[in-house]
Amino acid sequence: MGLGRWLADKVNDGPAARPADERIVRACGKFEAAFRERNEMDQQQPVQGQVQIKADEKELQGQYSNLVMIHHNLEEFTLNFIYIFPNGTQGKLLTSTIVSPGHAKRIWRALGENLARYEAQFGNIKESPEGNIPPPNVGFVQ
């Protein structure tokens, strides 16, 4: 069942279609076809200078991190994204991302620009809500 037929059925609370419903079915069918065609074109013909990134649904959902530990040496920056559980006594390393110093600086700049835009739109960000300060001694265990 296509999107248009489903929508028409929902509007009428059943499969009986009226002439207006057939317009919905045709319009949605055209939209679906255009969407499929555009999606296929996007997958087949990358625009010059554009990088295509593949990600499955799990990666697109992302992960919530409430602590980042950052370490550096001459060659690299390591960002350890961690989730501290609500009890505050345990946490889990979600991912460790290693970047070059140049990339770390680009990340820093991009975060600053995005924070400025966010605050311009939504107001100042409080750095730590009342009573929600991470534990002072955080370390890794195996």
N, C-alpha and C positions, 0 to 999 in steps of 0.2 A: 504494500500500500504506500503510495507516494505521500509527500507532505501535504499536497493540495487536497487529496481525497480525505486524509486524516483530519485536516482542518475543517473541511466541509462537514464531515460527520460530526465533529465536536460542536460546530455551530448549530447543527440541527438535532443533536443528541440522537443520531442514528444514521443509517445508510441512505435514507430517502434524500435525493438531491433535487434542488430547485435550480432554475436557470442561473441565478446569481452565484450559486455554489459552483457551477461548472466554470464560471469565470475565475473563481478562486483556484480551482483545480488547475486550469490552464496557466494562470499566472504563476502559481507555485511550481508547476512543472517546468516552465521557462526559467524560473530562478534556479531550480535544482540543476537543470542542464547547463546553464551559464556558470554556476558554481563549480560543477564537475569539470567543465571545459577549462575554466581558469585555473583550477587546482592542478589539472593534468599539465597545462602549459607551464605553470610555475615549477612543477617537478621536473619537466623535461628540458626547458630552455632557461638556464640561468642568465640573468642580465650580466653583461660584462662588468667586472669589478665587484660583483655581488658574491658573497659567500653564502652557500646554503648549509644550514646546520640541521642535522637529523637528531631528533629526540623522540623517545617514546612517551606514552602517557604518564608513566611513573616519574620520569625526569621533569616533565612539564608541570607536574603538581608541586614540585619543590619540597623543601624541608624547612621547618622552622628552627632557627637557632637563636638562643638568648644569651650566648657568650661567644666571643671570638678571642682566641689567644694568638698573638702575632709574635713571631720570632724572625730574626734576620741575621745574615752574615754577609760577607763581601759580595757573593754571587746571587743570593736569592732571598726572598721573603716567603715565609711559611705562614699561612692563615689556617688555623685550626678552628673549624666551626663546631660548636658544642651545644648540646641541649642539657641544661641543668633541670632535673626533675623538680616538681613543685615542693617536695619535702626538703629540698636544698642540701641534701646529704649525698646525692648521687648525680652523676651526669653521664652522657654518652657522646663520644666523638662521632660526629655525623660525617664529616669529610675534612681532609687536609688538602689544601690547595697551595701549590708552590708556584711563585711567579718571579720574574726577573725584577730588579730594582726599577727599571724603566716602566714596566707594566704596573708595578705597585704604585708608582707616582700617577699614572694615568687613571688607575682605579680611585686613588685619593681625590684627584681633580674631579672625576665624574661624580663621585659621591657628594663632594662639596657643592657642585652645580645642582644636583638633584635635590639635596637638602635645602638649598636656597629657594628653589622653585616650590618645593613642598611647603616651606614656611611662609612663602609669599601667598600661597593659596589657602592654607589651613591654619596658619598661626604658628607661634613658637613651639618647638618640641621640648618637652621636659625630658631631661636625660635619664632620670631615675624616678619612677613613681614611688610615692611614699611607702616605705617598708619593703621595697623590692630590690634590695642591693645584693649582688652576688656574694657568695661566701668568699672571705679573704684568701684562703689557702686552697687553690685549685691545682691539682696535679694529676698526672696520668698514672694509672695502674694497669697491670696486665692480668 
